[in-house]
Amino acid sequence: MNSLLLKPSFARSASLQTFSEYKQAEACNLQSSVSHSGELLEYETLELRVHPPNINIDNGCDDACTVITVDSANRPGTLVEVVQHFTELGLDVKRARISSDGGWFVDVFEVTESSGEKVRNTRKLDSIKEMLNVSLRGADDMAANGDETDDAHRVETTVFELAGQDKAGLLADVTQLLTHNGCNVRSAAVWTYKTRVAFVLSVTEKGQPIQDGIKLQRLRQLLFDMMDNQCNGIVNIKRVRGEVHHDRRLHVLMLKEEEKAWVQEMQATPRGGIDSLQASPADSATSLHGEYAPVGPVASTALNRESITRYRSPKHSKPDVHITPCGHNGYWLVTIKCKDRNKLLFDTVCTLADLDYDVYHATIDSQTGMASQEYYIKPRLGPSAWCEQRTAKLAAMLESSIQRRFPKGLKVHVHSVDRFGCLAALTRVLKAANLSIMRAKVKTYAVNNSSGHTFYVMDASGDAPDRAMVEAACSQIGGKLVESIEEERSASSGNHKFSFSFLNRQWTQTWNGNPSSPCSSNGSS
């Protein structure tokens, strides 16, 4: 690589085209040197063609980690693209050194499998080498996403992105509407946080994306009526081929909801302004910097601090976020310290990118269970001068992006042969049992025509659900309780429609549900 490209004096391109937009444009016309409007392409696009990204993988220089060096022209979203790829392959980033001055970046990542071992899977290694190579990513390429879902076969689906005010039984209502209109949910992810909810659902109609434009418009209006609730809900409908990237889409949706909450908080404190927000007490249920009240039907209930914090994931950690001005080149220095976990880096870089901040340099370290992140950033849009209000908002959004990874609730996994309307039936019976779904993840596995559903369930009153109540609800529609993951992974047969199991979690306080549900010493989130 030309060393001149690394000099800070080299002018950074003014292009605001994101990496995803660049990929889409390049896939359509790789040979042209001008844009669709006839303008000469900017430096980064031409440079990426002359010098494609160089990705080096070294499994020998470190005893514990696989070292990956990424050397490429930079554009907004490139860092997110790389970290997202690692996340979807199930890899953990232990350390990273990031530098992107001068319109070029050289990043070094030390990664491991989730088990802590080096990355030796040849399919994953090949996928890493090509993760920034646009020209070799055709429509028929296999997606090395680490599992056997439909994404691996490039299934084309209609994706519904929904966000808005949460309320009781909303997931059941949405899935019931789609099922009633002949739509089969192939994969889905649901996040709830504070009083907000976001859905990403990938659906097909008779194995194909929804073709009827009038039907899509009708569904859009009906879903908007469900999501709006006088809070400016979001309903996006897209056709997607291949990987849906649920977490990435949910990050975008939840950030928009968080920004709405930030504006409302600012408007509610006209005299104190930003100083009042920064001084909010840590145990305030409505503070953007404190603990957060549960969502949906629980949100209107008067809860004390103990009930708010009781049923959190054992991985929960309130991050320590600081943003200070840095005299060198006008950077803002963002430091984040919290308990280490998988997807932590992904959560923070997504937030920075979606708020239009460019990362020029960064240092990521995770040792002995703790994570330390330092970012040298500048706003991509507007002046880069220090602004207290912008930095306070950024700190609040970063804290939210880290904390919303920790759903409360009893963790239930359901495994079945793929059946039309399975998700709608499950959510309907849970709603009837007065149970609230705090988090959901649904996948369809192409290799054996099966589906897996993971739910985090709380009682609608905001208390921990009685395990017997959840078991009765699942059994009511033909579910069979299993305790062995191996047995659960087998296709359902006999007189039961699906298998379900309770995945134990190690709680920060004693679980007060059914005493027959002991806490596990190695709980998962």
C-alpha positions in Angstrom: 0.0 0.0 0.0 1.2 3.5 -0.8 2.5 5.0 2.4 1.5 8.5 1.3 -2.1 7.4 1.8 -1.6 7.1 5.5 -0.4 10.7 6.0 -2.9 12.8 8.0 -2.5 15.6 5.5 -4.2 13.6 2.8 -7.7 15.1 2.2 -10.6 12.9 3.3 -13.3 12.5 0.7 -16.4 14.5 1.1 -18.5 11.6 -0.2 -21.2 10.6 2.3 -22.2 7.5 0.4 -22.3 4.6 2.9 -20.7 1.3 2.4 -24.0 -0.5 1.7 -24.9 2.1 -0.9 -21.4 1.7 -2.5 -21.9 -2.1 -2.6 -25.3 -1.7 -4.3 -24.0 0.8 -6.9 -20.9 -1.3 -7.6 -22.9 -4.5 -8.1 -24.8 -2.7 -10.8 -21.9 -1.3 -12.7 -18.4 -2.4 -11.9 -16.7 -1.2 -15.0 -17.9 2.4 -15.3 -15.8 5.3 -14.1 -18.7 7.7 -13.7 -21.9 7.6 -11.6 -25.4 7.1 -13.0 -25.6 10.9 -13.3 -22.4 11.1 -15.4 -20.2 12.5 -12.6 -16.7 11.1 -12.1 -16.6 8.7 -9.2 -14.8 9.8 -6.1 -11.4 8.7 -5.0 -12.4 5.9 -2.7 -14.4 4.0 -5.3 -11.7 4.2 -8.0 -9.0 3.3 -5.4 -11.0 0.3 -4.3 -11.0 -0.9 -7.9 -7.3 -0.4 -8.5 -6.3 -1.7 -5.0 -9.1 -4.0 -3.7 -9.2 -4.6 0.1 -6.4 -6.6 1.4 -7.4 -8.9 4.2 -4.6 -11.0 5.9 -5.4 -13.8 8.4 -2.7 -15.0 10.7 -3.3 -18.0 13.0 0.4 -18.4 14.0 1.6 -15.1 15.5 -0.7 -15.3 18.6 -1.2 -18.3 20.9 -4.8 -17.5 21.8 -6.3 -15.4 18.9 -6.7 -15.3 15.2 -5.2 -12.0 14.0 -7.0 -10.3 11.0 -5.5 -7.3 9.3 -7.8 -5.3 7.0 -6.2 -2.8 4.7 -8.5 -0.9 2.4 -9.8 2.5 1.2 -12.4 3.8 3.7 -15.9 5.1 3.4 -18.7 5.6 6.0 -19.9 2.2 7.3 -16.8 0.1 6.4 -16.0 -0.5 10.0 -19.6 -1.5 10.7 -19.5 -3.9 7.7 -16.4 -5.6 9.1 -17.6 -5.9 12.7 -21.0 -7.0 11.6 -19.5 -9.8 9.5 -17.5 -11.0 12.5 -20.7 -10.9 14.7 -22.7 -12.9 12.2 -20.0 -15.5 12.0 -20.2 -15.9 15.8 -16.8 -14.5 16.5 -15.7 -12.4 19.5 -13.3 -9.5 19.0 -10.9 -9.6 21.9 -8.6 -6.7 20.9 -8.6 -4.3 18.0 -6.5 -1.4 16.7 -8.3 0.9 14.2 -6.8 3.7 12.1 -8.6 5.4 9.2 -6.9 8.8 8.7 -6.4 10.0 5.2 -9.3 8.2 3.5 -7.7 4.8 4.1 -7.9 2.4 7.0 -5.7 -0.3 8.4 -7.4 -2.3 11.1 -6.1 -5.1 13.2 -8.5 -7.4 14.9 -7.7 -10.3 17.3 -10.7 -12.6 17.3 -11.8 -16.0 18.6 -14.7 -18.3 18.3 -17.3 -18.0 21.0 -15.7 -21.0 22.7 -12.5 -19.0 23.0 -10.6 -21.0 20.4 -8.9 -19.7 17.3 -10.9 -19.5 14.0 -10.0 -22.6 12.0 -13.3 -23.2 10.1 -12.2 -22.9 6.5 -15.7 -21.7 5.4 -15.5 -18.8 7.9 -11.9 -17.9 7.0 -12.9 -17.8 3.3 -15.9 -15.6 4.1 -13.7 -13.2 6.1 -11.3 -12.8 3.2 -14.1 -11.8 0.8 -16.2 -9.7 3.2 -15.3 -6.4 1.5 -15.0 -7.8 -2.0 -18.0 -6.5 -3.9 -17.1 -7.9 -7.3 -17.1 -11.5 -6.1 -20.3 -11.3 -4.2 -22.9 -12.3 -6.8 -26.5 -13.1 -6.1 -25.9 -16.9 -6.2 -23.0 -16.8 -3.7 -23.5 -18.7 -0.5 -23.7 -16.7 2.7 -21.2 -17.9 5.3 -23.3 -16.8 8.3 -22.3 -19.7 10.5 -25.7 -21.5 10.5 -28.0 -23.4 8.3 -30.8 -20.9 7.9 -32.5 -19.9 4.7 -30.0 -17.1 4.3 -27.4 -19.7 3.2 -29.5 -20.4 0.1 -30.2 -16.8 -0.7 -34.0 -17.0 -0.3 -35.7 -13.8 -1.3 -38.3 -12.5 1.2 -40.4 -9.5 2.1 -39.0 -7.8 5.2 -41.2 -5.8 7.5 -39.4 -3.3 9.8 -41.7 -2.0 12.5 -41.1 0.3 15.5 -43.1 2.3 18.0 -44.8 2.4 21.4 -45.0 -1.1 23.0 -48.3 -2.5 24.3 -49.6 -5.8 25.5 -49.9 -8.5 22.8 -48.5 -6.4 20.0 -46.3 -9.2 18.6 -49.3 -11.6 18.6 -51.4 -9.0 16.8 -48.7 -8.4 14.1 -48.1 -12.1 13.4 -51.8 -12.9 13.4 -52.4 -10.2 10.8 -49.6 -11.5 8.6 -50.7 -15.1 8.9 -54.3 -14.2 8.2 -53.1 -12.6 4.9 -51.3 -15.8 3.9 -47.8 -14.7 4.9 -45.4 -17.2 6.5 -42.8 -15.7 8.9 -39.4 -17.3 8.0 -37.3 -15.4 10.5 -37.9 -12.6 13.0 -36.3 -10.6 15.8 -38.0 -8.4 18.4 -36.4 -6.0 20.8 -38.2 -4.1 23.6 -36.6 -1.3 25.6 -38.1 1.1 28.0 -41.5 1.7 26.5 -40.5 1.1 22.9 -40.5 -2.0 20.6 -38.9 -2.8 17.3 -39.7 -5.8 15.0 -37.9 -7.2 11.9 -39.9 -9.9 10.2 -38.9 -11.8 7.1 -41.9 -13.3 5.4 -42.9 -15.2 2.2 -46.1 -15.9 0.5 -46.2 -19.4 -1.0 -42.4 -19.5 -0.8 -41.9 -16.1 -2.6 -41.8 -12.5 -1.7 -45.2 -10.8 -1.6 -45.9 -9.8 -5.2 -49.3 -8.0 -4.8 -48.5 -4.2 -4.5 -52.1 -3.4 -3.4 -51.8 -6.1 -0.7 -48.6 -4.6 0.6 -50.1 -1.1 0.8 -53.0 -2.5 2.8 -50.7 -4.4 5.1 -48.6 -1.2 5.5 -51.6 0.8 6.6 -52.9 -1.8 9.0 -49.5 -2.3 10.6 -49.0 1.5 10.9 -52.4 1.7 12.7 -51.0 -0.9 15.1 -47.7 0.7 15.6 -48.5 4.4 15.6 -50.5 4.7 18.8 -50.1 8.5 18.4 -46.3 8.2 18.7 -45.2 8.3 15.1 -44.6 4.6 14.5 -42.3 3.3 11.8 -43.4 0.8 9.1 -40.8 -0.1 6.4 -41.4 -2.8 3.8 -38.5 -4.0 1.7 -37.6 -7.0 -0.5 -34.4 -8.6 0.6 -32.4 -11.5 -1.0 -30.2 -13.4 1.3 -29.1 -12.3 4.8 -31.6 -10.1 6.5 -29.1 -8.8 9.2 -31.8 -8.6 11.9 -29.6 -7.0 14.6 -28.3 -4.3 12.3 -31.8 -3.3 11.3 -33.0 -3.4 14.9 -30.2 -1.1 15.9 -31.4 1.5 13.4 -35.0 1.2 14.4 -34.3 1.4 18.2 -32.0 4.4 17.7 -34.7 6.3 16.0 -37.0 5.5 18.9 -34.3 6.6 21.4 -33.8 9.8 19.6 -37.5 10.6 19.9 -37.3 9.9 23.7 -34.3 12.2 23.9 -36.2 15.0 22.2 -39.1 14.6 24.5 -36.8 14.6 27.5 -35.1 17.8 26.3 -38.5 19.5 25.8 -39.6 18.4 29.3 -36.6 20.1 30.9 -36.6 23.6 29.3 -34.9 25.4 32.3 -32.4 22.8 33.3 -31.5 21.8 29.7 -28.7 19.5 29.2 -27.3 20.0 32.7 -30.5 18.6 34.2 -30.2 15.5 32.0 -26.6 14.8 32.9 -27.5 15.2 36.6 -30.4 12.7 36.5 -30.4 10.2 39.4 -29.1 6.8 38.5 -32.3 5.1 39.9 -34.7 7.2 37.9 -37.1 5.0 35.9 -37.5 7.5 33.2 -33.9 8.9 33.0 -32.0 8.3 29.8 -28.9 7.8 31.9 -30.4 5.6 34.7 -32.3 2.3 35.1 -35.1 1.8 32.7 -38.7 1.0 33.4 -40.1 -2.2 31.7 -42.0 -1.9 28.5 -45.6 -2.5 27.3 -48.3 -3.1 29.9 -45.7 -2.9 32.7 -44.7 0.7 31.8 -47.7 2.3 33.4 -47.2 0.4 36.7 -45.6 2.2 39.6 -42.4 0.2 40.1 -39.7 0.6 42.7 -36.0 0.3 42.0 -35.9 -3.3 43.2 -38.5 -4.5 40.8 -36.8 -2.7 37.9 -33.4 -4.3 38.4 -34.5 -7.8 39.6 -34.9 -9.8 36.5 -32.0 -8.7 34.4 -29.5 -10.8 32.5 -26.4 -11.8 34.4 -24.4 -10.1 31.7 -26.0 -6.7 32.5 -23.4 -3.9 33.2 -24.1 -0.2 33.3 -21.5 1.2 31.1 -19.2 4.1 32.1 -19.3 6.4 29.0 -17.2 9.6 28.9 -16.7 12.0 25.9 -14.0 14.7 26.1 -12.5 17.1 23.5 -9.1 16.2 22.2 -6.8 18.9 21.1 -5.1 16.8 18.4 -6.9 17.4 15.0 -10.1 18.3 16.7 -11.1 14.8 17.7 -13.7 13.9 20.3 -12.4 11.1 22.6 -15.1 8.6 23.5 -14.2 6.1 26.3 -16.4 3.2 27.3 -15.8 0.8 30.1 -18.1 -2.0 31.1 -18.4 -5.8 31.6 -17.2 -7.6 28.5 -19.6 -9.6 26.4 -20.1 -10.7 22.8 -21.5 -8.1 20.3 -20.4 -5.2 22.5 -18.1 -3.8 19.8 -20.9 -4.2 17.2 -23.4 -2.3 19.4 -21.1 0.7 19.8 -19.8 1.0 16.3 -23.4 0.7 14.9 -24.5 3.6 17.2 -21.6 5.8 16.2 -22.2 5.1 12.5 -26.0 5.7 12.7 -25.5 9.0 14.5 -23.1 10.1 11.6 -19.8 10.0 13.5 -16.7 8.9 11.7 -14.1 6.8 13.7 -10.6 7.9 12.9 -8.7 5.8 15.5 -9.9 3.3 18.1 -8.4 0.9 20.6 -10.5 -2.1 21.9 -9.4 -4.3 24.7 -11.2 -7.0 26.7 -9.3 -8.6 29.5 -10.4 -10.5 32.6 -14.1 -10.0 31.8 -13.9 -6.2 31.4 -14.0 -4.2 28.2 -12.3 -0.9 27.5 -13.0 1.0 24.3 -11.5 4.3 23.1 -12.7 6.1 19.9 -11.3 9.2 18.3 -14.3 10.5 16.4 -15.6 13.6 14.5 -19.1 14.4 13.3 -19.6 13.5 9.7 -22.2 16.2 9.2 -22.1 19.8 10.3 -19.3 21.5 12.3 -16.9 19.4 14.3 -16.5 21.9 17.1 -17.2 20.7 20.6 -20.9 20.8 21.5 -22.1 19.8 25.0 -25.6 19.0 23.8 -24.4 16.7 21.0 -22.0 14.9 23.2 -24.6 14.4 25.9 -27.0 12.9 23.4 -24.2 10.6 22.0 -23.3 9.4 25.5 -27.0 8.6 26.2 -27.4 6.7 22.9 -24.2 4.7 23.5 -25.4 3.7 26.9 -28.8 2.7 25.6 -27.3 0.6 22.8 -25.2 -1.3 25.3 -28.0 -1.8 27.9 -30.8 -2.9 25.6 -28.9 -6.2 24.9 -30.1 -7.4 28.3 -33.7 -8.6 28.2 -35.5 -9.5 31.4 -37.6 -12.7 31.6 -37.8 -16.4 31.6 -36.0 -17.7 28.6 -38.0 -20.3 26.6 -36.8 -22.1 23.5 -39.2 -23.8 21.1 -38.2 -26.2 18.3 -40.5 -27.6 15.7 -40.9 -28.8 12.2 -41.5 -25.6 10.1 -45.3 -25.0 10.0 -47.3 -22.2 8.5 -48.5 -19.9 11.3 -46.4 -21.4 14.1 -45.2 -18.1 15.4 -48.7 -16.6 15.4 -50.1 -19.5 17.3 -47.3 -19.3 19.9 -47.6 -15.6 20.5 -51.4 -15.8 20.6 -51.5 -18.4 23.4 -48.8 -16.5 25.4 -50.9 -13.3 25.1 -54.0 -15.2 26.3 -52.0 -16.4 29.3 -51.3 -12.8 30.2 -47.6 -13.1 29.4 -45.5 -10.4 27.8 -42.7 -11.2 25.3 -39.7 -9.0 26.1 -37.5 -10.3 23.4 -37.9 -12.8 20.5 -35.7 -14.5 17.9 -37.0 -16.8 15.2 -35.1 -18.8 12.6 -36.0 -21.3 9.9 -33.4 -24.0 9.2 -33.4 -25.1 5.6 -31.5 -28.3 6.0 -34.2 -30.1 8.0 -37.2 -27.9 7.5 -37.4 -26.9 11.1 -37.7 -23.7 13.1 -36.3 -22.4 16.3 -38.0 -19.8 18.5 -36.4 -18.1 21.6 -38.6 -15.9 23.8 -37.9 -13.9 26.9 -41.2 -13.9 28.9 -42.4 -11.8 31.8 -45.8 -11.7 33.5 -47.9 -8.8 32.3 -47.9 -7.4 35.8 -44.2 -6.9 35.6 -43.3 -9.8 37.8 -41.4 -13.0 37.0 -43.7 -15.5 35.3 -44.6 -18.8 37.0 -42.9 -21.5 35.0 -45.9 -23.7 35.3 -48.0 -21.0 33.7 -45.7 -20.8 30.7 -45.6 -24.6 30.4 -49.4 -24.8 30.5 -49.7 -22.2 27.8 -47.2 -24.1 25.5 -48.8 -27.5 26.2 -52.2 -26.0 25.4 -51.4 -25.9 21.7 -49.5 -29.2 21.5 -46.1 -28.5 22.9 -44.0 -31.1 24.8 -41.6 -30.1 27.5 -38.0 -31.4 27.1 -35.0 -30.8 29.2 -32.3 -32.1 26.9 -31.1 -29.8 24.2 -30.2 -32.9 22.1 -33.7 -34.2 22.3 -35.1 -30.8 21.6 -33.1 -30.4 18.4 -34.7 -33.5 17.0 -37.7 -32.9 14.7 -41.0 -33.0 16.6 -43.0 -36.2 16.1 -45.8 -38.2 17.7 -48.7 -36.4 19.2 -47.0 -33.2 20.0 -46.5 -30.3 17.5 -43.3 -28.9 19.0 -40.8 -29.2 21.8 -39.9 -26.5 24.2 -37.5 -26.1 27.0 -36.6 -23.5 29.7 -33.1 -22.2 29.4 -31.8 -21.3 32.9 -30.3 -17.9 33.6 -28.2 -16.9 36.6 -30.1 -14.0 38.1 -28.7 -11.1 40.1 -31.4 -11.7 42.7 -33.4 -14.8 43.6 -36.0 -15.8 41.1 -39.4 -15.6 42.8 -41.4 -17.6 40.3 -42.1 -21.3 40.6 -39.5 -22.8 43.0 -39.2 -25.8 40.7 -37.2 -23.6 38.4 -33.7 -23.5 40.0 -31.1 -20.9 38.9 -28.2 -22.2 37.0 -24.6 -21.3 37.9 -23.7 -21.0 34.3 -26.7 -19.1 33.0 -26.9 -17.5 29.6 -28.5 -14.3 28.5 
